[in-house]
């Protein structure tokens, strides 16, 4: 890593993040709608910096960087490549995405990683949709709060969407995919440095950190989901310990560097149990120092992760600001009044379903927040068909998400992907509303 060249973009990103984190919006807020929309965008970007950058995106960047360094291109192409069997490729993409249960922004570094490693466009898009859409906890919450028919329809629709959208993307860009098949056939078989099961455990430890650090508070203060939420930081620490052992045993990282990096977050976690984010941040800094001063393989891991961060973070923050200006935060007002939205999604007309899918696609939903928002809209007169359309389009897409997808696979593919999601959500809402509305 050439820090003489890289310190400037790092300084800019850190300064922008700190500005968002400590933004004094209460002191600056005004009552006018235009000014209010601007402040709502600042509130949204401050909330996004606090709730998603540290716990969601940072682990995702490390996982995406690890995919680029430790997963062979041959392995990606075997299971997700353009030459892989359709059942295997789309099955792996849908299952892999659903295990993560992340929001539409956190999935982006992982999608970029597998796509650049040679995954076929269809399986990569299936993975991109399934990650935020097939969220088991969100589907259960939907069924309990909004009714079992909406929960079941969301589950079935999300699984089918991920496969159908992937197949359509492959079909629409079939010529490019065939060229990719020919190019992949000429690639030599790379050497395997460590067995598959070791890499699987290595990635499982990082995915465990990502999933449990972001485990949301359930509606009920009892039961299995609440028990997991109550123990989330203990479980996250357990996965971090597993990752530390793996790095020492299989990646030749010196044990004393791991011990020095792990001691500060352990002490902070014990002394300040009410602020686990502080221990998490210190742990991330320690891991960064360890791998950036380790062997060449470790330094490549950090360089790859840093490359994803440079590309994705600025676009996400810009997108969050724009979304905040137009729509505000959930439960607040932007330039577009919420009364308009509630009025336009009543009934089960084509226009209502189309508007719900378009509005959902551009609005940013954090994991699980779509359920209480829809509960309020249904109470304000929203039809059940448009509700399903928003559930199928909203969690998987957002304006920040679209900006990053465009930087990864280009404008044409991004437009087709977004239009497919909107069209299928609209049609699904019309059918659902006609039957159960």
C-alpha positions in Angstrom: 0.0 0.0 0.0 1.5 3.3 -1.1 0.3 5.7 1.7 2.0 8.7 0.1 -0.7 8.4 -2.6 -3.6 7.0 -0.6 -3.6 9.3 2.5 -5.5 12.0 0.7 -8.7 10.0 -0.2 -8.6 8.4 3.2 -8.5 11.9 4.9 -11.4 13.1 2.7 -13.5 10.1 3.6 -12.8 10.3 7.3 -13.4 14.1 7.4 -16.7 13.6 5.5 -17.8 10.8 7.8 -17.0 12.9 11.0 -18.9 15.8 9.5 -22.0 13.6 8.9 -21.6 12.0 12.4 -21.4 15.2 14.4 -23.6 17.4 12.2 -25.3 20.1 14.4 -28.6 19.9 12.5 -30.8 20.8 15.6 -29.1 24.2 15.8 -29.5 25.0 12.1 -33.0 23.7 11.4 -35.6 26.0 9.8 -39.4 25.7 9.4 -39.7 26.4 5.7 -40.4 23.3 3.5 -37.5 23.8 1.2 -35.1 24.4 4.1 -36.8 21.6 6.0 -36.1 19.2 3.1 -32.4 20.2 3.2 -32.3 19.6 7.0 -34.1 16.3 6.6 -31.5 15.2 4.1 -28.8 16.1 6.7 -30.6 14.3 9.4 -30.9 11.2 7.1 -27.2 11.3 6.2 -26.3 11.7 9.9 -28.5 8.8 10.8 -27.0 6.8 7.9 -23.4 7.5 9.1 -24.2 6.4 12.6 -26.3 3.4 11.9 -24.9 1.9 8.7 -21.4 2.9 7.9 -19.6 1.5 10.9 -21.6 -1.7 11.5 -22.8 -2.5 8.0 -20.6 -1.1 5.3 -17.2 -1.5 7.0 -17.6 -5.3 7.6 -19.0 -5.6 4.1 -15.9 -3.9 2.6 -13.6 -6.3 4.4 -15.7 -9.3 3.1 -15.7 -7.9 -0.4 -12.0 -7.3 -0.3 -11.4 -10.9 0.9 -13.5 -12.2 -2.0 -11.2 -10.5 -4.4 -8.0 -11.9 -2.7 -8.8 -15.2 -1.2 -11.5 -16.6 -3.4 -10.2 -17.9 -6.7 -11.8 -16.8 -9.9 -12.2 -20.4 -10.9 -14.3 -21.0 -7.7 -16.6 -18.0 -8.5 -17.0 -19.1 -12.1 -17.7 -22.7 -11.0 -20.7 -21.8 -8.9 -21.8 -18.3 -10.2 -20.1 -17.9 -13.6 -21.7 -17.6 -17.0 -20.8 -21.3 -17.7 -22.3 -22.6 -14.4 -25.5 -24.6 -14.5 -28.6 -22.4 -14.1 -30.0 -24.4 -11.1 -26.7 -24.3 -9.3 -25.8 -20.7 -10.1 -29.2 -19.2 -9.2 -29.7 -21.5 -6.2 -26.3 -20.4 -4.8 -27.0 -16.7 -5.5 -30.4 -16.8 -3.8 -29.3 -18.7 -0.8 -26.1 -16.7 -0.3 -27.9 -13.4 -0.5 -30.7 -14.5 1.9 -28.2 -15.7 4.5 -26.8 -12.1 4.8 -30.1 -10.4 5.5 -28.6 -6.9 4.8 -30.0 -3.7 3.5 -29.8 -2.5 -0.2 -26.6 -0.6 0.4 -24.6 -3.2 2.5 -25.1 -5.8 -0.3 -23.3 -3.6 -2.8 -19.6 -4.3 -1.9 -20.3 -8.0 -1.9 -22.1 -7.8 -5.3 -19.3 -5.8 -6.8 -16.8 -8.3 -5.5 -18.4 -11.4 -7.0 -19.3 -9.6 -10.3 -15.7 -8.5 -10.8 -14.4 -11.9 -10.0 -16.3 -13.4 -13.0 -19.8 -14.1 -11.7 -22.4 -14.2 -14.5 -24.7 -11.2 -14.8 -27.8 -13.2 -14.0 -26.6 -14.9 -10.8 -24.9 -11.6 -9.7 -28.2 -9.8 -10.1 -30.1 -12.6 -8.3 -27.6 -12.2 -5.4 -28.0 -8.4 -5.5 -31.8 -8.6 -5.2 -32.0 -11.6 -2.8 -29.7 -10.0 -0.1 -32.0 -7.3 1.0 -35.3 -8.8 -0.2 -35.2 -12.3 1.3 -34.8 -11.3 4.9 -36.3 -14.0 7.2 -36.8 -11.8 10.2 -38.4 -9.0 8.0 -40.8 -11.6 6.4 -41.8 -12.9 9.8 -42.4 -9.3 11.1 -44.4 -8.5 7.9 -46.7 -11.5 8.6 -47.2 -10.6 12.2 -47.8 -6.9 11.8 -49.3 -6.6 8.3 -51.1 -10.0 8.1 -50.1 -13.5 7.1 -51.2 -13.1 3.5 -48.8 -10.1 2.9 -46.0 -12.0 4.7 -46.4 -15.2 2.6 -46.8 -13.1 -0.6 -43.6 -11.2 0.2 -41.6 -14.4 0.9 -42.8 -16.2 -2.3 -42.4 -13.0 -4.4 -38.9 -12.2 -3.2 -37.6 -15.7 -4.0 -39.2 -15.8 -7.4 -38.1 -12.2 -8.2 -34.4 -13.0 -7.5 -34.4 -15.9 -9.9 -36.7 -14.3 -12.6 -34.8 -11.0 -12.6 -31.5 -12.8 -12.9 -32.7 -14.9 -15.8 -34.1 -11.9 -17.6 -30.8 -10.0 -17.1 -29.0 -12.9 -18.6 -31.4 -13.1 -21.5 -31.3 -9.4 -22.3 -27.5 -9.3 -22.3 -27.0 -12.8 -23.7 -24.4 -11.6 -26.3 -22.1 -10.2 -23.6 -22.6 -13.2 -21.4 -21.6 -15.5 -24.3 -18.5 -13.5 -24.8 -17.8 -13.8 -21.1 -18.1 -17.6 -21.4 -15.6 -17.7 -24.2 -13.2 -15.5 -22.2 -13.5 -17.6 -19.1 -12.9 -20.8 -21.0 -9.4 -19.6 -21.8 -8.4 -18.8 -18.2 -5.9 -21.2 -16.6 -6.8 -23.1 -13.5 -5.3 -21.3 -10.5 -3.3 -22.9 -7.7 -5.3 -23.7 -4.5 -3.4 -22.3 -1.5 -5.7 -23.6 1.2 -8.7 -26.0 1.2 -12.2 -24.9 0.5 -13.4 -25.6 4.1 -10.8 -23.3 5.6 -12.0 -20.4 3.3 -15.6 -21.2 4.1 -15.0 -20.9 7.8 -13.0 -17.7 7.3 -15.9 -16.1 5.4 -18.5 -17.5 7.8 -16.7 -15.8 10.7 -16.9 -12.4 8.9 -20.5 -12.9 7.8 -21.4 -13.8 11.4 -19.9 -10.5 12.6 -21.8 -8.6 9.9 -25.1 -10.3 10.6 -25.2 -10.2 14.4 -23.6 -6.7 14.8 -26.7 -5.5 12.9 -29.3 -7.7 14.4 -32.4 -5.4 14.9 -34.6 -5.2 18.0 -37.7 -7.3 17.4 -41.2 -6.0 18.2 -41.8 -8.6 21.0 -39.6 -8.4 24.2 -39.6 -12.2 24.4 -38.9 -15.2 22.4 -36.0 -16.5 20.3 -35.5 -13.3 18.2 -35.3 -11.1 21.3 -32.9 -13.6 23.0 -30.6 -13.4 20.0 -30.9 -9.6 20.0 -30.0 -9.5 23.7 -26.9 -11.6 23.1 -25.9 -10.0 19.8 -22.7 -8.4 20.9 -21.6 -11.6 22.8 -22.2 -13.6 19.6 -20.4 -10.9 17.5 -17.4 -11.1 19.9 -17.4 -14.9 19.5 -17.2 -14.6 15.7 -14.4 -12.1 16.1 -12.5 -14.5 18.2 -13.0 -17.3 15.6 -11.7 -14.9 12.9 -8.6 -14.1 15.0 -7.8 -17.8 15.5 -8.3 -18.4 11.8 -5.9 -15.6 10.9 -3.2 -17.0 13.2 -3.6 -20.6 12.2 -4.2 -20.5 8.5 -3.1 -17.1 7.3 0.2 -16.9 9.3 -0.6 -13.7 11.1 1.6 -13.3 14.2 -0.4 -14.2 17.3 1.0 -11.3 19.4 -0.2 -8.7 16.9 -3.7 -10.2 17.1 -3.5 -10.1 20.9 -2.4 -6.5 20.9 -5.2 -5.6 18.5 -7.9 -7.5 20.4 -7.0 -6.2 23.9 -8.3 -2.6 23.5 -11.8 -3.6 22.2 -12.1 -6.3 24.9 -11.3 -3.8 27.7 -13.7 -1.2 26.2 -16.4 -3.8 25.9 -16.1 -4.8 29.6 -15.7 -1.2 30.9 -18.5 0.3 28.7 -21.0 -2.4 27.9 -23.6 0.3 27.0 -21.6 1.6 24.1 -20.5 -1.6 22.2 -20.0 0.5 19.0 -16.8 2.0 20.5 -15.3 -1.4 21.0 -16.4 -2.4 17.5 -14.6 0.6 16.0 -11.5 0.0 17.9 -11.5 -3.6 16.8 -11.8 -2.6 13.2 -8.9 -0.2 13.6 -6.8 -2.9 15.2 -7.7 -5.4 12.4 -6.7 -2.8 9.8 -3.3 -2.2 11.4 -2.7 -6.0 11.7 -3.4 -6.8 8.1 -1.8 -3.7 6.6 1.5 -4.5 8.4 1.3 -8.2 7.8 2.4 -10.4 4.9 1.8 -9.5 1.3 -1.5 -11.5 1.2 -2.9 -9.6 4.1 -1.9 -6.2 2.6 -3.6 -7.2 -0.6 -6.8 -7.9 1.4 -6.7 -4.4 2.9 -5.9 -2.8 -0.5 -8.9 -4.6 -2.1 -11.2 -3.5 0.7 -10.0 0.0 0.5 -10.6 0.1 -3.2 -14.3 -0.8 -2.7 -14.6 1.8 0.0 -13.2 4.6 -2.2 -15.6 3.7 -5.0 -18.8 3.1 -3.1 -18.9 5.4 0.0 -19.0 8.7 -1.8 -21.8 7.6 -4.2 -23.8 6.2 -1.3 -23.6 9.4 0.8 -24.5 11.6 -2.3 -27.5 9.3 -2.9 -28.6 9.4 0.7 -28.5 13.3 0.7 -30.7 13.4 -2.5 -33.2 10.9 -1.2 -33.4 12.8 2.0 -34.2 16.1 0.2 -36.9 14.5 -1.9 -38.6 12.1 0.6 -37.1 12.9 4.0 -36.6 10.4 6.7 -39.2 7.7 7.5 -42.0 9.5 9.3 -40.8 13.0 8.3 -41.3 15.4 5.4 -39.1 16.1 2.4 -40.0 18.1 -0.7 -42.6 15.5 -1.7 -45.4 15.7 0.9 -46.3 12.3 2.5 -50.0 13.1 2.0 -49.4 12.8 -1.8 -47.9 9.4 -1.3 -50.8 8.2 0.8 -53.3 9.6 -1.7 -51.6 8.0 -4.7 -51.4 4.5 -3.4 -55.0 4.0 -2.5 -57.0 1.3 -4.1 -55.6 -1.3 -6.5 -55.2 0.5 -9.8 -52.3 0.2 -12.2 -51.2 3.7 -11.3 -51.3 3.1 -7.5 -49.2 -0.1 -7.9 -46.8 1.6 -10.3 -46.4 4.6 -8.0 -45.8 2.4 -5.0 -43.1 0.4 -6.7 -41.4 3.5 -8.1 -41.5 5.4 -4.8 -40.3 2.3 -2.9 -37.4 1.9 -5.4 -36.1 5.4 -4.9 -36.7 5.7 -1.1 -34.1 4.3 1.3 -35.3 1.6 3.7 -33.1 0.3 6.5 -33.6 -3.3 7.4 -37.1 -3.8 9.0 -38.1 -0.1 8.8 -40.4 -0.8 5.8 -42.9 -2.7 8.1 -43.9 0.2 10.4 -43.9 2.6 7.5 -46.3 0.4 5.6 -48.4 -0.1 8.7 -48.9 3.7 8.8 -49.6 3.9 5.1 -52.2 1.1 5.3 -53.9 2.9 8.1 -54.0 6.0 5.9 -55.8 4.2 3.1 -53.1 2.4 1.1 -54.3 -0.7 -0.8 -52.9 -4.1 -0.1 -51.7 -4.5 -3.7 -49.5 -1.3 -3.6 -48.3 -2.4 -0.2 -46.9 -5.6 -1.7 -45.5 -3.7 -4.6 -43.6 -1.4 -2.2 -42.4 -4.4 -0.1 -41.0 -6.1 -3.2 -39.3 -3.0 -4.7 -38.4 -0.9 -1.6 -35.9 -3.0 0.4 -34.0 -4.2 -2.6 -33.5 -0.8 -4.3 -32.8 2.8 -3.3 -31.4 5.9 -5.0 -27.9 5.4 -3.3 -28.0 1.7 -4.3 -28.7 2.6 -8.0 -25.8 5.1 -8.2 -23.4 2.4 -7.0 -24.8 -0.3 -9.3 -24.3 2.0 -12.2 -20.6 2.4 -11.3 -20.2 -1.4 -11.2 -22.1 -2.7 -14.3 -22.9 0.4 -16.3 -25.9 2.6 -17.1 -27.8 0.3 -19.5 -27.7 -2.8 -17.2 -28.6 -0.7 -14.2 -31.7 0.8 -16.0 -32.8 -2.7 -17.1 -32.4 -4.1 -13.6 -34.3 -1.3 -11.9 -37.1 -1.4 -14.5 -37.4 -5.2 -14.1 -37.8 -4.8 -10.3 -40.4 -2.0 -10.7 -42.4 -3.9 -13.4 -42.5 -7.2 -11.5 -43.4 -5.4 -8.3 -46.3 -3.6 -10.1 -47.7 -6.7 -11.7 -47.4 -8.7 -8.4 -49.2 -5.9 -6.6 -52.0 -5.9 -9.1 -52.5 -9.7 -8.9 -52.3 -9.7 -5.1 -54.7 -6.7 -4.7 -57.2 -8.4 -7.1 -57.2 -11.6 -5.1 -56.9 -10.4 -1.5 -57.6 -6.6 -1.7 
